[in-house]
Amino acid sequence: MNKGDYLTSLIANNFSLKFKHWTADRLTNEHKYIGELYDKVSELLDELVEVSIGIGIVLPEDEEIAMNPGGVSALELIQFQITTLDEIESGETDTGILTLTGDIRKELNHAIYFLKV
């Protein structure tokens, strides 16, 4: 996979988190924190994609984004996003991308903490 594929994967997983938010019991921390995480990460992903395109990373054209939240917990989706960030950061030197992936990682780790409490 190339970095464009990994970005697409992050986007798909973020949409899957939105589904987890919608289906979580509204009275739980999971509903609250997944919703907040989706909103924060969506903004950061938008910036990350735009910066990535600006330095020549190409997103797959006409890519169908597969979302499959069934059978996977929110924590597993978040962990997958962290692993995907590792791949995007691997060998990356652009400070804009590294700053944004760091910001996304911070939000993901924050959500993991609150979902485990």
Secondary structure, 3 states (H helix, E strand, C coil): CCHHHHHHHHHHHHHHHHHHHHHCCCCCHHHHHHHHHHHHHHHHHHHHHHHHHHCCCCCCCCCCCCCCCCCCCHHHHHHHHHHHHHHHHCCCCCHHHHHHHHHHHHHHHHHHHHHHC
